[in-house]
Amino acid sequence: MTDKTDFKKTLDGYRAQRGGFRALDVPDTGYLMVDGHGDPNTSPAFAEAIAALYPVAYKLKFASKRDLGRDYVVPPLEGLWWAEDMDAFTTARDKSRWDWTLMLMVPDWIDRAMITAAVEQAGAKNRPARLDDVRAETLAEGRCVQTLHVGSFDDEADVLARLHHEIVPGRGLRMTGKHHEIYLSDFRRAAPGKQRTILRQPVTAAAASSAS
């Protein structure tokens, strides 16, 4: 019987502390991804993206255990979020203006052929509406700052404002990539007040101001 890897326990990127803002270097990571736009609470595309990602992820898990002898817990759902005006996240919270990419991490021992086969298998019966939108891509974030938020998503604004406007510039950094959330709790089941979400922001060193 093979050991089952739980990436939430083994990968440094899934560690964060409530109230603490930790800098870390995130390695390039492979994901299954689906893009979308709009309010995640009301957009049919958001629920359809989740419904397309998980069948592929579970087909990969079963194939890995069967063919490679490597079993693992399907990693937590993750999301990249952005808007033309990033204040849509921290002040206005206008969710209709949000763009997003939902993601499930793919272990580094799984190759493209296995992913292609998993997508085909996921569509063999009860084909998900957005299955054709599922793609495999490597995300390169590099240096990041992250923290743990406990509570509802609508209570993230103050934490994000502190991260964006206080923590990042206060450390001589500037934001570079998309806002990244990792849902350690299943938000379809967990009570809003108990949801545990890692909030991550890719950063780079701020350019030194030139003398006038």
N, C-alpha and C positions, 0 to 999 in steps of 0.2 A: 504494500500500500504506500503510495507516494505522499510526501508531506505537501501540505497546501500552503502556498505563499500568500500572505496578507500584506499587500503593499502599504496599507495604512500604518502598518507596524514596522515595515522594513525600509521605506523610503523617507529620506530626510525632508523632502518637499511636502510631505503630509504631516509635518510637525509644526505646530504654532501654539502660542500662548496668549490667552485672553489678556488684553491690556499691555502686551509686549509687542514691539515691532522689531522683528529679527531680519537681518540681512543674510542672504544665502545665495550661493551660485547654483542655479538649476541646470542640470544637464539637458541637452537636446532630448526630447521625449516624443515618441510616436503616439498618435491618437487616431481614433475614429472620430470624424467631425461631421456636423450638419449645421449649415448657416440659416439665419432667419432675421426677421425684423419685427419690432412692435412689442406691445405689452405682453409679458409672459403669462399674465393671469387671464388674458382674453384671446390671445392669438392662437388659432387652431394649429398654426405651423409649429408652435413651441411643443405642444403635446405630441404632434405627429413626429417631430424630430426625436423625442425621447422614445417613442414607439418604434422608430426605425433603428436607433442605435443599439438598444439592448438585445434584440434577437441576434444581431451580428456578433456582439460581444460574447454572448453565451455560446454561440456556435464555435467561436475561437477558443473559449475556455475548454469546451468538451474535446475539441480536436487536439489541443495542447496536451490534455491529460491522456487521451487515447493514443495519439501518434508519437508524442515526445516524452511521455511519462512525467510531465510537469504540470501539476495542478495549481490553481490559484483562485483567490476570491476576485470576482469581477470588481475592478477599482471603482471608486466613487465617481458620480457624475461631476463634470466640471463645466465651466462656462467662461468664455471671453465676452466682454461687454464694452461697447463704445458708442459714442454719438458724435455728431459734428461739434456740438458744444458739450464738453464734459461736465459742465455744471448741471446738466440734465440728470446726473447721478447724485450730486452732493447738495444741491439746493432745490431746484425745481422738481426733481424726481418725476419728470414727464416721461413715463414709460413708453408712450406711443412713439417717442423719438429714438428709442434704443435699438441698436443692432446687436446681434449676438451670434456666437458659435457655440453650440453644445458639443461636449467631447467626452469620450471614454478612453482612458489610457490603454495602450497596447504593449504588453511585455516585449522587451527587446529581442527575445528569442523567436518571436513570431515573424515570418516573412510575408512578402506581398502575395505570394501564391496562396498561402493559408487564408489571408484576408479576402482575396477574390473568391475563393471557394466558400468561405463563410457567408459572404453576401449572397451568393447564388443559392445556398442552402436556406438562408433566411427568407428568400422569396419563393421557395418551392410550395409553401402552403400559407394561406392567410397573409399574403404579401403586404407589408407595411406601405402606406401611401407614399412615404418619402424615402423609400429604400434606395432609389436611384440617386438621391442627393447625398448619400453617405460616401465619404471619401476618407482615405488614409493619408495623413500628412504628419511631418515632423515639426514640432513647435520648438523654436530656439528662443529662449527668454534670457538666459545668462543671469546677470546679477539682478536680484529682486529683494524687495522688502515685503514681509507678510505678517499678518496678525490673525488671531482667532476671534471671530464675532459669534457671540451666543445670543440668540434672539431672532426676531422676525427680520425679514429682508428689508422691510420699511424702516427699521431702526438702524440701518447701516450708515445712513447719511452722515452722522456726526463722526463716526470712526473714519469714513472715507475722507471727510473734509480735513481731519487731523492728519491723516496719512499724506494726502496730496499737498496740503498747504503748510504743514508744520514739520512733520517727521522727515519727509524727503528733502525739502530745501534746507532744513536744519542740519542735515548730514552732508551738505555739499553735493547733493545729487539732483537729478531732474528725471522726470518720468519719460519713458521711451516707448513702451509697448502698451498693449491693451490691458485694461482692468481684468483680473483673472479671479474667479471664484471657484472654490472646491467644496462640494457639498458633502461633508462628513456624515450628515444626517440625511435620511431620505425625506425630502420636504413634502412628498406625497403622503407621508404617514406621521411624521413628527409634529408635535404641537409647535406653533410658531415661536413661543417663548423658549423652547428647548432646542431649536435648530442650531447646529454647530457648523459654521462656514469659515473656511480660510479665505481671507481677502489678500490677494497678492498683486503687487505692482512692480513690473520690470523698471529698472532704473539704470542710469549711467552717471558718471561724474559730470557735474555742471561745469560748463566752460568758464574759465577765469575771465573776469571782466578786464578789458584792455584799458590802459591808462589814457586819459584824454590829453 
